[in-house]
Amino acid sequence: MKKIKEVIVVEGKTDTAIIKKLFDADTIETHGLGIDEHVLDFIEQAQKTRGVIVLTDPDYPGMQIRHKIMERIPEAKHTFVSKKDAIGEKKLGIAEAREEAIINALNHVVSFDSTEESISWNEFISLDIIGDKQKRLYIYDLFHLGYGNAKTLFKRLNMAHITKEDIINKLEKEKID
């Protein structure tokens, strides 16, 4: 069983259970959107001592939780499970996700840093991503950046320091393979 040094931030008990089934890892539960100052303080302390990886559900509340954590702890690492891999019978979330999708997500952790722009808006537009949902979602998956609209993709590409050339190269490589 693979050991993960960082503490994994999840939404609830069922998420913790699936993580502990798959990995030797510790978690912090946000209790969904109920995340409060005490939990944020705990996450901040964990970041200082071990580092944290944020793994929230691929839905709007999950994005809200992730945003709160990013505001408070910008150096936290992130990983994502796509919506298509996290749909259960009645719910959408990490606890409902395919085990392989969670393992894959934790093998593709990203760090975000918003201090400099790696791709300009004009370069982003030139890639014909806006208005092409299929291409946008494909790029989200290629770079393990989660899910969102075009504006969110632009922001995450910059935060992960991904350039236009990186995108073009990866798209060309995927066509060859």
CNS distance restraints for C-alpha pairs under 8 A (distance, minus, plus):
assign (resid   1 and name CA) (resid  22 and name CA) 7.00 0.50 0.50
assign (resid   1 and name CA) (resid  23 and name CA) 5.62 0.50 0.50
assign (resid   1 and name CA) (resid  24 and name CA) 6.25 0.50 0.50
assign (resid   2 and name CA) (resid  22 and name CA) 7.90 0.50 0.50
assign (resid   2 and name CA) (resid  23 and name CA) 5.32 0.50 0.50
assign (resid   2 and name CA) (resid  24 and name CA) 5.93 0.50 0.50
assign (resid   3 and name CA) (resid  23 and name CA) 5.94 0.50 0.50
assign (resid   3 and name CA) (resid  24 and name CA) 4.47 0.50 0.50
assign (resid   3 and name CA) (resid  25 and name CA) 5.98 0.50 0.50
assign (resid   4 and name CA) (resid  23 and name CA) 7.03 0.50 0.50
assign (resid   4 and name CA) (resid  24 and name CA) 6.24 0.50 0.50
assign (resid   4 and name CA) (resid  25 and name CA) 5.22 0.50 0.50
assign (resid   4 and name CA) (resid  26 and name CA) 7.95 0.50 0.50
assign (resid   5 and name CA) (resid  25 and name CA) 7.04 0.50 0.50
assign (resid   5 and name CA) (resid  50 and name CA) 6.57 0.50 0.50
assign (resid   5 and name CA) (resid  51 and name CA) 7.71 0.50 0.50
assign (resid   6 and name CA) (resid  25 and name CA) 7.66 0.50 0.50
assign (resid   6 and name CA) (resid  26 and name CA) 7.67 0.50 0.50
assign (resid   6 and name CA) (resid  47 and name CA) 7.94 0.50 0.50
assign (resid   6 and name CA) (resid  50 and name CA) 5.19 0.50 0.50
assign (resid   6 and name CA) (resid  51 and name CA) 4.76 0.50 0.50
assign (resid   6 and name CA) (resid  52 and name CA) 4.92 0.50 0.50
assign (resid   6 and name CA) (resid  53 and name CA) 6.41 0.50 0.50
assign (resid   7 and name CA) (resid  25 and name CA) 6.81 0.50 0.50
assign (resid   7 and name CA) (resid  26 and name CA) 5.19 0.50 0.50
assign (resid   7 and name CA) (resid  27 and name CA) 5.29 0.50 0.50
assign (resid   7 and name CA) (resid  28 and name CA) 6.92 0.50 0.50
assign (resid   7 and name CA) (resid  46 and name CA) 6.78 0.50 0.50
assign (resid   7 and name CA) (resid  47 and name CA) 7.90 0.50 0.50
assign (resid   7 and name CA) (resid  50 and name CA) 6.75 0.50 0.50
assign (resid   7 and name CA) (resid  51 and name CA) 6.34 0.50 0.50
assign (resid   7 and name CA) (resid  52 and name CA) 4.69 0.50 0.50
assign (resid   7 and name CA) (resid  53 and name CA) 6.25 0.50 0.50
assign (resid   8 and name CA) (resid  25 and name CA) 7.32 0.50 0.50
assign (resid   8 and name CA) (resid  26 and name CA) 6.27 0.50 0.50
assign (resid   8 and name CA) (resid  27 and name CA) 4.60 0.50 0.50
assign (resid   8 and name CA) (resid  28 and name CA) 6.30 0.50 0.50
assign (resid   8 and name CA) (resid  52 and name CA) 5.64 0.50 0.50
assign (resid   8 and name CA) (resid  53 and name CA) 4.77 0.50 0.50
assign (resid   8 and name CA) (resid  54 and name CA) 5.90 0.50 0.50
assign (resid   8 and name CA) (resid  55 and name CA) 6.74 0.50 0.50
assign (resid   9 and name CA) (resid  27 and name CA) 5.56 0.50 0.50
assign (resid   9 and name CA) (resid  28 and name CA) 4.82 0.50 0.50
assign (resid   9 and name CA) (resid  29 and name CA) 6.00 0.50 0.50
assign (resid   9 and name CA) (resid  30 and name CA) 7.16 0.50 0.50
assign (resid   9 and name CA) (resid  43 and name CA) 7.68 0.50 0.50
assign (resid   9 and name CA) (resid  52 and name CA) 6.79 0.50 0.50
assign (resid   9 and name CA) (resid  53 and name CA) 6.03 0.50 0.50
assign (resid   9 and name CA) (resid  54 and name CA) 4.75 0.50 0.50
assign (resid   9 and name CA) (resid  55 and name CA) 5.82 0.50 0.50
assign (resid   9 and name CA) (resid  56 and name CA) 7.38 0.50 0.50
assign (resid  10 and name CA) (resid  15 and name CA) 6.15 0.50 0.50
assign (resid  10 and name CA) (resid  16 and name CA) 6.78 0.50 0.50
assign (resid  10 and name CA) (resid  27 and name CA) 6.71 0.50 0.50
assign (resid  10 and name CA) (resid  28 and name CA) 6.18 0.50 0.50
assign (resid  10 and name CA) (resid  29 and name CA) 5.04 0.50 0.50
assign (resid  10 and name CA) (resid  30 and name CA) 6.30 0.50 0.50
assign (resid  10 and name CA) (resid  54 and name CA) 6.69 0.50 0.50
assign (resid  10 and name CA) (resid  55 and name CA) 5.42 0.50 0.50
assign (resid  10 and name CA) (resid  56 and name CA) 5.44 0.50 0.50
assign (resid  11 and name CA) (resid  15 and name CA) 6.64 0.50 0.50
assign (resid  11 and name CA) (resid  29 and name CA) 5.06 0.50 0.50
assign (resid  11 and name CA) (resid  30 and name CA) 4.82 0.50 0.50
assign (resid  11 and name CA) (resid  31 and name CA) 5.25 0.50 0.50
assign (resid  11 and name CA) (resid  32 and name CA) 4.83 0.50 0.50
assign (resid  11 and name CA) (resid  56 and name CA) 6.07 0.50 0.50
assign (resid  11 and name CA) (resid  57 and name CA) 7.45 0.50 0.50
assign (resid  11 and name CA) (resid  62 and name CA) 7.85 0.50 0.50
assign (resid  12 and name CA) (resid  16 and name CA) 6.47 0.50 0.50
assign (resid  12 and name CA) (resid  29 and name CA) 5.13 0.50 0.50
assign (resid  12 and name CA) (resid  30 and name CA) 6.51 0.50 0.50
assign (resid  12 and name CA) (resid  31 and name CA) 5.25 0.50 0.50
assign (resid  12 and name CA) (resid  32 and name CA) 6.54 0.50 0.50
assign (resid  13 and name CA) (resid  17 and name CA) 6.22 0.50 0.50
assign (resid  13 and name CA) (resid  29 and name CA) 6.99 0.50 0.50
assign (resid  14 and name CA) (resid  18 and name CA) 6.45 0.50 0.50
assign (resid  14 and name CA) (resid  95 and name CA) 5.61 0.50 0.50
assign (resid  15 and name CA) (resid  19 and name CA) 6.29 0.50 0.50
assign (resid  15 and name CA) (resid  94 and name CA) 5.83 0.50 0.50
assign (resid  15 and name CA) (resid  95 and name CA) 4.82 0.50 0.50
assign (resid  16 and name CA) (resid  20 and name CA) 6.10 0.50 0.50
assign (resid  16 and name CA) (resid  27 and name CA) 6.24 0.50 0.50
assign (resid  16 and name CA) (resid  29 and name CA) 7.48 0.50 0.50
assign (resid  17 and name CA) (resid  21 and name CA) 6.16 0.50 0.50
assign (resid  18 and name CA) (resid  22 and name CA) 6.38 0.50 0.50
assign (resid  18 and name CA) (resid  95 and name CA) 6.29 0.50 0.50
assign (resid  19 and name CA) (resid  23 and name CA) 5.81 0.50 0.50
assign (resid  19 and name CA) (resid  25 and name CA) 7.17 0.50 0.50
assign (resid  20 and name CA) (resid  24 and name CA) 6.06 0.50 0.50
assign (resid  20 and name CA) (resid  25 and name CA) 6.16 0.50 0.50
assign (resid  20 and name CA) (resid  26 and name CA) 7.59 0.50 0.50
assign (resid  22 and name CA) (resid  99 and name CA) 7.66 0.50 0.50
assign (resid  22 and name CA) (resid 103 and name CA) 7.52 0.50 0.50
assign (resid  28 and name CA) (resid  39 and name CA) 8.00 0.50 0.50
assign (resid  28 and name CA) (resid  43 and name CA) 7.24 0.50 0.50
assign (resid  29 and name CA) (resid  39 and name CA) 7.95 0.50 0.50
assign (resid  30 and name CA) (resid  34 and name CA) 6.76 0.50 0.50
assign (resid  30 and name CA) (resid  35 and name CA) 4.89 0.50 0.50
assign (resid  30 and name CA) (resid  36 and name CA) 7.89 0.50 0.50
assign (resid  30 and name CA) (resid  39 and name CA) 6.45 0.50 0.50
assign (resid  30 and name CA) (resid  65 and name CA) 7.98 0.50 0.50
assign (resid  31 and name CA) (resid  35 and name CA) 6.01 0.50 0.50
assign (resid  32 and name CA) (resid  61 and name CA) 7.41 0.50 0.50
assign (resid  32 and name CA) (resid  62 and name CA) 7.65 0.50 0.50
assign (resid  32 and name CA) (resid  65 and name CA) 7.39 0.50 0.50
assign (resid  33 and name CA) (resid  61 and name CA) 6.34 0.50 0.50
assign (resid  33 and name CA) (resid  62 and name CA) 7.85 0.50 0.50
assign (resid  33 and name CA) (resid  64 and name CA) 7.47 0.50 0.50
assign (resid  33 and name CA) (resid  65 and name CA) 6.16 0.50 0.50
assign (resid  35 and name CA) (resid  39 and name CA) 6.15 0.50 0.50
assign (resid  35 and name CA) (resid  40 and name CA) 7.20 0.50 0.50
assign (resid  35 and name CA) (resid  65 and name CA) 7.30 0.50 0.50
assign (resid  36 and name CA) (resid  40 and name CA) 6.27 0.50 0.50
assign (resid  37 and name CA) (resid  41 and name CA) 5.94 0.50 0.50
assign (resid  38 and name CA) (resid  42 and name CA) 6.22 0.50 0.50
assign (resid  39 and name CA) (resid  43 and name CA) 6.17 0.50 0.50
assign (resid  40 and name CA) (resid  44 and name CA) 6.03 0.50 0.50
assign (resid  40 and name CA) (resid  69 and name CA) 7.06 0.50 0.50
assign (resid  40 and name CA) (resid  72 and name CA) 7.46 0.50 0.50
assign (resid  41 and name CA) (resid  45 and name CA) 6.19 0.50 0.50
assign (resid  42 and name CA) (resid  46 and name CA) 6.18 0.50 0.50
assign (resid  43 and name CA) (resid  47 and name CA) 6.14 0.50 0.50
assign (resid  43 and name CA) (resid  52 and name CA) 7.26 0.50 0.50
assign (resid  44 and name CA) (resid  48 and name CA) 6.50 0.50 0.50
assign (resid  44 and name CA) (resid  72 and name CA) 7.66 0.50 0.50
assign (resid  44 and name CA) (resid  73 and name CA) 6.26 0.50 0.50
assign (resid  45 and name CA) (resid  49 and name CA) 6.43 0.50 0.50
assign (resid  46 and name CA) (resid  50 and name CA) 5.59 0.50 0.50
assign (resid  46 and name CA) (resid  51 and name CA) 5.90 0.50 0.50
assign (resid  46 and name CA) (resid  52 and name CA) 6.49 0.50 0.50
assign (resid  47 and name CA) (resid  51 and name CA) 3.83 0.50 0.50
assign (resid  47 and name CA) (resid  52 and name CA) 5.17 0.50 0.50
assign (resid  47 and name CA) (resid  73 and name CA) 7.81 0.50 0.50
assign (resid  47 and name CA) (resid  76 and name CA) 6.77 0.50 0.50
assign (resid  51 and name CA) (resid  76 and name CA) 6.85 0.50 0.50
assign (resid  51 and name CA) (resid  77 and name CA) 7.81 0.50 0.50
assign (resid  52 and name CA) (resid  76 and name CA) 5.55 0.50 0.50
assign (resid  52 and name CA) (resid  77 and name CA) 6.10 0.50 0.50
assign (resid  53 and name CA) (resid  76 and name CA) 6.18 0.50 0.50
assign (resid  53 and name CA) (resid  77 and name CA) 4.64 0.50 0.50
assign (resid  53 and name CA) (resid  78 and name CA) 5.16 0.50 0.50
assign (resid  53 and name CA) (resid  79 and name CA) 6.84 0.50 0.50
assign (resid  53 and name CA) (resid 109 and name CA) 7.53 0.50 0.50
assign (resid  54 and name CA) (resid  66 and name CA) 6.97 0.50 0.50
assign (resid  54 and name CA) (resid  76 and name CA) 7.14 0.50 0.50
assign (resid  54 and name CA) (resid  77 and name CA) 6.24 0.50 0.50
assign (resid  54 and name CA) (resid  78 and name CA) 4.72 0.50 0.50
assign (resid  54 and name CA) (resid  79 and name CA) 6.22 0.50 0.50
assign (resid  55 and name CA) (resid  78 and name CA) 6.48 0.50 0.50
assign (resid  55 and name CA) (resid  79 and name CA) 5.58 0.50 0.50
assign (resid  55 and name CA) (resid  80 and name CA) 6.12 0.50 0.50
assign (resid  55 and name CA) (resid  81 and name CA) 7.89 0.50 0.50
assign (resid  55 and name CA) (resid  94 and name CA) 7.95 0.50 0.50
assign (resid  56 and name CA) (resid  62 and name CA) 4.99 0.50 0.50
assign (resid  56 and name CA) (resid  63 and name CA) 7.36 0.50 0.50
assign (resid  56 and name CA) (resid  65 and name CA) 7.45 0.50 0.50
assign (resid  56 and name CA) (resid  66 and name CA) 6.88 0.50 0.50
assign (resid  56 and name CA) (resid  80 and name CA) 7.35 0.50 0.50
assign (resid  56 and name CA) (resid  93 and name CA) 7.78 0.50 0.50
assign (resid  56 and name CA) (resid  94 and name CA) 6.96 0.50 0.50
assign (resid  57 and name CA) (resid  61 and name CA) 7.63 0.50 0.50
assign (resid  57 and name CA) (resid  62 and name CA) 4.76 0.50 0.50
assign (resid  57 and name CA) (resid  63 and name CA) 7.68 0.50 0.50
assign (resid  57 and name CA) (resid  81 and name CA) 7.53 0.50 0.50
assign (resid  57 and name CA) (resid  86 and name CA) 7.93 0.50 0.50
assign (resid  57 and name CA) (resid  92 and name CA) 7.19 0.50 0.50
assign (resid  57 and name CA) (resid  93 and name CA) 4.58 0.50 0.50
assign (resid  57 and name CA) (resid  94 and name CA) 5.42 0.50 0.50
assign (resid  58 and name CA) (resid  62 and name CA) 5.91 0.50 0.50
assign (resid  58 and name CA) (resid  63 and name CA) 7.10 0.50 0.50
assign (resid  58 and name CA) (resid  80 and name CA) 7.28 0.50 0.50
assign (resid  58 and name CA) (resid  81 and name CA) 6.53 0.50 0.50
assign (resid  58 and name CA) (resid  82 and name CA) 6.27 0.50 0.50
assign (resid  58 and name CA) (resid  83 and name CA) 5.53 0.50 0.50
assign (resid  58 and name CA) (resid  86 and name CA) 7.47 0.50 0.50
assign (resid  58 and name CA) (resid  92 and name CA) 7.45 0.50 0.50
assign (resid  58 and name CA) (resid  93 and name CA) 6.42 0.50 0.50
assign (resid  58 and name CA) (resid  94 and name CA) 7.84 0.50 0.50
assign (resid  58 and name CA) (resid 146 and name CA) 7.25 0.50 0.50
assign (resid  58 and name CA) (resid 147 and name CA) 7.01 0.50 0.50
assign (resid  59 and name CA) (resid  63 and name CA) 6.30 0.50 0.50
assign (resid  59 and name CA) (resid  83 and name CA) 7.61 0.50 0.50
assign (resid  59 and name CA) (resid  92 and name CA) 7.46 0.50 0.50
assign (resid  59 and name CA) (resid  93 and name CA) 7.67 0.50 0.50
assign (resid  60 and name CA) (resid  64 and name CA) 6.25 0.50 0.50
assign (resid  61 and name CA) (resid  65 and name CA) 6.23 0.50 0.50
assign (resid  62 and name CA) (resid  66 and name CA) 6.16 0.50 0.50
assign (resid  63 and name CA) (resid  67 and name CA) 6.05 0.50 0.50
assign (resid  64 and name CA) (resid  68 and name CA) 6.32 0.50 0.50
assign (resid  65 and name CA) (resid  69 and name CA) 6.34 0.50 0.50
assign (resid  66 and name CA) (resid  70 and name CA) 6.09 0.50 0.50
assign (resid  67 and name CA) (resid  71 and name CA) 6.18 0.50 0.50
assign (resid  68 and name CA) (resid  72 and name CA) 6.47 0.50 0.50
assign (resid  69 and name CA) (resid  73 and name CA) 5.61 0.50 0.50
assign (resid  69 and name CA) (resid  74 and name CA) 7.36 0.50 0.50
assign (resid  69 and name CA) (resid  76 and name CA) 7.94 0.50 0.50
assign (resid  70 and name CA) (resid  74 and name CA) 4.60 0.50 0.50
assign (resid  70 and name CA) (resid  75 and name CA) 7.63 0.50 0.50
assign (resid  70 and name CA) (resid  76 and name CA) 7.01 0.50 0.50
assign (resid  74 and name CA) (resid 112 and name CA) 7.37 0.50 0.50
assign (resid  74 and name CA) (resid 113 and name CA) 7.25 0.50 0.50
assign (resid  75 and name CA) (resid 111 and name CA) 7.16 0.50 0.50
assign (resid  75 and name CA) (resid 112 and name CA) 6.92 0.50 0.50
assign (resid  75 and name CA) (resid 113 and name CA) 7.20 0.50 0.50
assign (resid  76 and name CA) (resid 111 and name CA) 6.96 0.50 0.50
assign (resid  76 and name CA) (resid 112 and name CA) 7.74 0.50 0.50
assign (resid  77 and name CA) (resid 109 and name CA) 6.52 0.50 0.50
assign (resid  77 and name CA) (resid 110 and name CA) 5.71 0.50 0.50
assign (resid  77 and name CA) (resid 111 and name CA) 4.72 0.50 0.50
assign (resid  77 and name CA) (resid 112 and name CA) 6.95 0.50 0.50
assign (resid  78 and name CA) (resid 109 and name CA) 5.63 0.50 0.50
assign (resid  78 and name CA) (resid 110 and name CA) 5.29 0.50 0.50
assign (resid  78 and name CA) (resid 111 and name CA) 6.25 0.50 0.50
assign (resid  78 and name CA) (resid 112 and name CA) 7.76 0.50 0.50
assign (resid  79 and name CA) (resid 105 and name CA) 5.65 0.50 0.50
assign (resid  79 and name CA) (resid 106 and name CA) 6.33 0.50 0.50
assign (resid  79 and name CA) (resid 108 and name CA) 6.60 0.50 0.50
assign (resid  79 and name CA) (resid 109 and name CA) 4.78 0.50 0.50
assign (resid  79 and name CA) (resid 110 and name CA) 6.17 0.50 0.50
assign (resid  79 and name CA) (resid 144 and name CA) 7.11 0.50 0.50
assign (resid  79 and name CA) (resid 145 and name CA) 7.20 0.50 0.50
assign (resid  79 and name CA) (resid 146 and name CA) 7.41 0.50 0.50
assign (resid  80 and name CA) (resid 105 and name CA) 5.66 0.50 0.50
assign (resid  80 and name CA) (resid 144 and name CA) 6.47 0.50 0.50
assign (resid  80 and name CA) (resid 145 and name CA) 6.37 0.50 0.50
assign (resid  80 and name CA) (resid 146 and name CA) 4.79 0.50 0.50
assign (resid  81 and name CA) (resid  85 and name CA) 6.61 0.50 0.50
assign (resid  81 and name CA) (resid  86 and name CA) 6.78 0.50 0.50
assign (resid  81 and name CA) (resid  94 and name CA) 7.34 0.50 0.50
assign (resid  81 and name CA) (resid  97 and name CA) 7.66 0.50 0.50
assign (resid  81 and name CA) (resid 101 and name CA) 6.24 0.50 0.50
assign (resid  81 and name CA) (resid 102 and name CA) 6.41 0.50 0.50
assign (resid  81 and name CA) (resid 105 and name CA) 5.88 0.50 0.50
assign (resid  81 and name CA) (resid 146 and name CA) 6.46 0.50 0.50
assign (resid  82 and name CA) (resid  86 and name CA) 6.46 0.50 0.50
assign (resid  82 and name CA) (resid 141 and name CA) 7.66 0.50 0.50
assign (resid  82 and name CA) (resid 146 and name CA) 5.96 0.50 0.50
assign (resid  82 and name CA) (resid 147 and name CA) 6.70 0.50 0.50
assign (resid  83 and name CA) (resid  87 and name CA) 6.41 0.50 0.50
assign (resid  83 and name CA) (resid  92 and name CA) 7.34 0.50 0.50
assign (resid  83 and name CA) (resid  93 and name CA) 7.97 0.50 0.50
assign (resid  83 and name CA) (resid 147 and name CA) 7.65 0.50 0.50
assign (resid  85 and name CA) (resid  97 and name CA) 5.47 0.50 0.50
assign (resid  85 and name CA) (resid  98 and name CA) 5.93 0.50 0.50
assign (resid  85 and name CA) (resid 101 and name CA) 6.31 0.50 0.50
assign (resid  86 and name CA) (resid  92 and name CA) 5.56 0.50 0.50
assign (resid  86 and name CA) (resid  93 and name CA) 5.24 0.50 0.50
assign (resid  86 and name CA) (resid  94 and name CA) 5.99 0.50 0.50
assign (resid  86 and name CA) (resid  95 and name CA) 7.76 0.50 0.50
assign (resid  86 and name CA) (resid  96 and name CA) 5.41 0.50 0.50
assign (resid  86 and name CA) (resid  97 and name CA) 3.78 0.50 0.50
assign (resid  86 and name CA) (resid  98 and name CA) 6.54 0.50 0.50
assign (resid  87 and name CA) (resid  91 and name CA) 6.24 0.50 0.50
assign (resid  87 and name CA) (resid  92 and name CA) 4.57 0.50 0.50
assign (resid  87 and name CA) (resid  93 and name CA) 6.62 0.50 0.50
assign (resid  87 and name CA) (resid  96 and name CA) 6.04 0.50 0.50
assign (resid  87 and name CA) (resid  97 and name CA) 6.36 0.50 0.50
assign (resid  88 and name CA) (resid  92 and name CA) 5.80 0.50 0.50
assign (resid  88 and name CA) (resid  93 and name CA) 7.62 0.50 0.50
assign (resid  88 and name CA) (resid  96 and name CA) 4.93 0.50 0.50
assign (resid  88 and name CA) (resid  97 and name CA) 7.09 0.50 0.50
assign (resid  91 and name CA) (resid  96 and name CA) 7.10 0.50 0.50
assign (resid  92 and name CA) (resid  96 and name CA) 6.39 0.50 0.50
assign (resid  92 and name CA) (resid  97 and name CA) 7.90 0.50 0.50
assign (resid  93 and name CA) (resid  97 and name CA) 6.30 0.50 0.50
assign (resid  94 and name CA) (resid 102 and name CA) 7.59 0.50 0.50
assign (resid  97 and name CA) (resid 101 and name CA) 6.65 0.50 0.50
assign (resid  97 and name CA) (resid 102 and name CA) 6.89 0.50 0.50
assign (resid  98 and name CA) (resid 102 and name CA) 6.67 0.50 0.50
assign (resid  99 and name CA) (resid 103 and name CA) 6.27 0.50 0.50
assign (resid 100 and name CA) (resid 104 and name CA) 5.98 0.50 0.50
assign (resid 101 and name CA) (resid 105 and name CA) 6.04 0.50 0.50
assign (resid 102 and name CA) (resid 106 and name CA) 6.25 0.50 0.50
assign (resid 103 and name CA) (resid 107 and name CA) 6.28 0.50 0.50
assign (resid 104 and name CA) (resid 108 and name CA) 6.42 0.50 0.50
assign (resid 105 and name CA) (resid 109 and name CA) 6.68 0.50 0.50
assign (resid 105 and name CA) (resid 144 and name CA) 7.41 0.50 0.50
assign (resid 108 and name CA) (resid 144 and name CA) 6.50 0.50 0.50
assign (resid 109 and name CA) (resid 144 and name CA) 7.75 0.50 0.50
assign (resid 110 and name CA) (resid 144 and name CA) 7.64 0.50 0.50
assign (resid 110 and name CA) (resid 145 and name CA) 7.69 0.50 0.50
assign (resid 110 and name CA) (resid 160 and name CA) 6.88 0.50 0.50
assign (resid 111 and name CA) (resid 159 and name CA) 7.73 0.50 0.50
assign (resid 111 and name CA) (resid 160 and name CA) 6.07 0.50 0.50
assign (resid 112 and name CA) (resid 156 and name CA) 7.40 0.50 0.50
assign (resid 112 and name CA) (resid 159 and name CA) 4.52 0.50 0.50
assign (resid 112 and name CA) (resid 160 and name CA) 4.81 0.50 0.50
assign (resid 112 and name CA) (resid 161 and name CA) 7.78 0.50 0.50
assign (resid 113 and name CA) (resid 158 and name CA) 7.83 0.50 0.50
assign (resid 113 and name CA) (resid 159 and name CA) 4.62 0.50 0.50
assign (resid 113 and name CA) (resid 160 and name CA) 6.37 0.50 0.50
assign (resid 113 and name CA) (resid 161 and name CA) 7.58 0.50 0.50
assign (resid 114 and name CA) (resid 158 and name CA) 6.72 0.50 0.50
assign (resid 114 and name CA) (resid 159 and name CA) 4.67 0.50 0.50
assign (resid 115 and name CA) (resid 159 and name CA) 7.75 0.50 0.50
assign (resid 116 and name CA) (resid 158 and name CA) 7.30 0.50 0.50
assign (resid 116 and name CA) (resid 159 and name CA) 7.85 0.50 0.50
assign (resid 116 and name CA) (resid 161 and name CA) 7.99 0.50 0.50
assign (resid 117 and name CA) (resid 158 and name CA) 5.37 0.50 0.50
assign (resid 117 and name CA) (resid 159 and name CA) 7.71 0.50 0.50
assign (resid 117 and name CA) (resid 161 and name CA) 7.28 0.50 0.50
assign (resid 118 and name CA) (resid 157 and name CA) 7.60 0.50 0.50
assign (resid 118 and name CA) (resid 158 and name CA) 5.18 0.50 0.50
assign (resid 118 and name CA) (resid 161 and name CA) 5.20 0.50 0.50
assign (resid 118 and name CA) (resid 162 and name CA) 5.98 0.50 0.50
assign (resid 118 and name CA) (resid 163 and name CA) 5.16 0.50 0.50
assign (resid 118 and name CA) (resid 164 and name CA) 7.93 0.50 0.50
assign (resid 119 and name CA) (resid 123 and name CA) 6.19 0.50 0.50
assign (resid 119 and name CA) (resid 124 and name CA) 6.57 0.50 0.50
assign (resid 119 and name CA) (resid 154 and name CA) 7.93 0.50 0.50
assign (resid 119 and name CA) (resid 157 and name CA) 7.38 0.50 0.50
assign (resid 119 and name CA) (resid 158 and name CA) 6.08 0.50 0.50
assign (resid 119 and name CA) (resid 161 and name CA) 7.90 0.50 0.50
assign (resid 119 and name CA) (resid 162 and name CA) 6.98 0.50 0.50
assign (resid 119 and name CA) (resid 163 and name CA) 5.06 0.50 0.50
assign (resid 119 and name CA) (resid 164 and name CA) 5.89 0.50 0.50
assign (resid 120 and name CA) (resid 124 and name CA) 6.16 0.50 0.50
assign (resid 121 and name CA) (resid 125 and name CA) 6.13 0.50 0.50
assign (resid 121 and name CA) (resid 154 and name CA) 7.58 0.50 0.50
assign (resid 122 and name CA) (resid 126 and name CA) 6.15 0.50 0.50
assign (resid 123 and name CA) (resid 127 and name CA) 6.64 0.50 0.50
assign (resid 123 and name CA) (resid 164 and name CA) 6.47 0.50 0.50
assign (resid 124 and name CA) (resid 128 and name CA) 7.48 0.50 0.50
assign (resid 124 and name CA) (resid 129 and name CA) 7.24 0.50 0.50
assign (resid 124 and name CA) (resid 154 and name CA) 6.98 0.50 0.50
assign (resid 124 and name CA) (resid 164 and name CA) 7.06 0.50 0.50
assign (resid 125 and name CA) (resid 129 and name CA) 6.60 0.50 0.50
assign (resid 125 and name CA) (resid 130 and name CA) 6.67 0.50 0.50
assign (resid 127 and name CA) (resid 164 and name CA) 7.87 0.50 0.50
assign (resid 128 and name CA) (resid 132 and name CA) 6.98 0.50 0.50
assign (resid 129 and name CA) (resid 133 and name CA) 7.29 0.50 0.50
assign (resid 129 and name CA) (resid 135 and name CA) 6.05 0.50 0.50
assign (resid 129 and name CA) (resid 136 and name CA) 5.47 0.50 0.50
assign (resid 129 and name CA) (resid 150 and name CA) 7.15 0.50 0.50
assign (resid 130 and name CA) (resid 136 and name CA) 7.42 0.50 0.50
assign (resid 130 and name CA) (resid 150 and name CA) 5.94 0.50 0.50
assign (resid 132 and name CA) (resid 136 and name CA) 6.23 0.50 0.50
assign (resid 133 and name CA) (resid 137 and name CA) 6.07 0.50 0.50
assign (resid 134 and name CA) (resid 138 and name CA) 6.10 0.50 0.50
assign (resid 135 and name CA) (resid 139 and name CA) 6.21 0.50 0.50
assign (resid 136 and name CA) (resid 140 and name CA) 6.30 0.50 0.50
assign (resid 136 and name CA) (resid 149 and name CA) 7.93 0.50 0.50
assign (resid 136 and name CA) (resid 150 and name CA) 6.84 0.50 0.50
assign (resid 136 and name CA) (resid 153 and name CA) 7.66 0.50 0.50
assign (resid 137 and name CA) (resid 141 and name CA) 6.25 0.50 0.50
assign (resid 137 and name CA) (resid 147 and name CA) 7.04 0.50 0.50
assign (resid 138 and name CA) (resid 142 and name CA) 6.08 0.50 0.50
assign (resid 139 and name CA) (resid 143 and name CA) 6.24 0.50 0.50
assign (resid 139 and name CA) (resid 167 and name CA) 7.64 0.50 0.50
assign (resid 140 and name CA) (resid 144 and name CA) 5.82 0.50 0.50
assign (resid 140 and name CA) (resid 145 and name CA) 5.00 0.50 0.50
assign (resid 140 and name CA) (resid 146 and name CA) 5.88 0.50 0.50
assign (resid 140 and name CA) (resid 147 and name CA) 6.34 0.50 0.50
assign (resid 140 and name CA) (resid 153 and name CA) 7.06 0.50 0.50
assign (resid 141 and name CA) (resid 145 and name CA) 6.53 0.50 0.50
assign (resid 141 and name CA) (resid 146 and name CA) 6.90 0.50 0.50
assign (resid 142 and name CA) (resid 170 and name CA) 7.66 0.50 0.50
assign (resid 145 and name CA) (resid 153 and name CA) 7.77 0.50 0.50
assign (resid 145 and name CA) (resid 156 and name CA) 6.92 0.50 0.50
assign (resid 147 and name CA) (resid 153 and name CA) 7.89 0.50 0.50
assign (resid 148 and name CA) (resid 152 and name CA) 5.66 0.50 0.50
assign (resid 148 and name CA) (resid 153 and name CA) 6.44 0.50 0.50
assign (resid 149 and name CA) (resid 153 and name CA) 6.30 0.50 0.50
assign (resid 150 and name CA) (resid 154 and name CA) 6.21 0.50 0.50
assign (resid 151 and name CA) (resid 155 and name CA) 6.31 0.50 0.50
assign (resid 152 and name CA) (resid 156 and name CA) 6.09 0.50 0.50
assign (resid 153 and name CA) (resid 157 and name CA) 5.98 0.50 0.50
assign (resid 154 and name CA) (resid 158 and name CA) 6.39 0.50 0.50
assign (resid 155 and name CA) (resid 159 and name CA) 6.14 0.50 0.50
assign (resid 156 and name CA) (resid 160 and name CA) 5.98 0.50 0.50
assign (resid 157 and name CA) (resid 161 and name CA) 6.09 0.50 0.50
assign (resid 157 and name CA) (resid 162 and name CA) 5.10 0.50 0.50
assign (resid 157 and name CA) (resid 163 and name CA) 7.42 0.50 0.50
assign (resid 158 and name CA) (resid 162 and name CA) 5.98 0.50 0.50
assign (resid 158 and name CA) (resid 163 and name CA) 7.62 0.50 0.50
assign (resid 162 and name CA) (resid 166 and name CA) 6.04 0.50 0.50
assign (resid 162 and name CA) (resid 167 and name CA) 7.26 0.50 0.50
assign (resid 163 and name CA) (resid 167 and name CA) 6.48 0.50 0.50
assign (resid 164 and name CA) (resid 168 and name CA) 6.22 0.50 0.50
assign (resid 165 and name CA) (resid 169 and name CA) 5.92 0.50 0.50
assign (resid 166 and name CA) (resid 170 and name CA) 6.07 0.50 0.50
assign (resid 167 and name CA) (resid 171 and name CA) 6.06 0.50 0.50
assign (resid 168 and name CA) (resid 172 and name CA) 6.11 0.50 0.50
assign (resid 169 and name CA) (resid 173 and name CA) 6.04 0.50 0.50
assign (resid 170 and name CA) (resid 174 and name CA) 6.11 0.50 0.50
assign (resid 171 and name CA) (resid 175 and name CA) 6.41 0.50 0.50
assign (resid 172 and name CA) (resid 176 and name CA) 6.50 0.50 0.50
assign (resid 173 and name CA) (resid 177 and name CA) 6.27 0.50 0.50
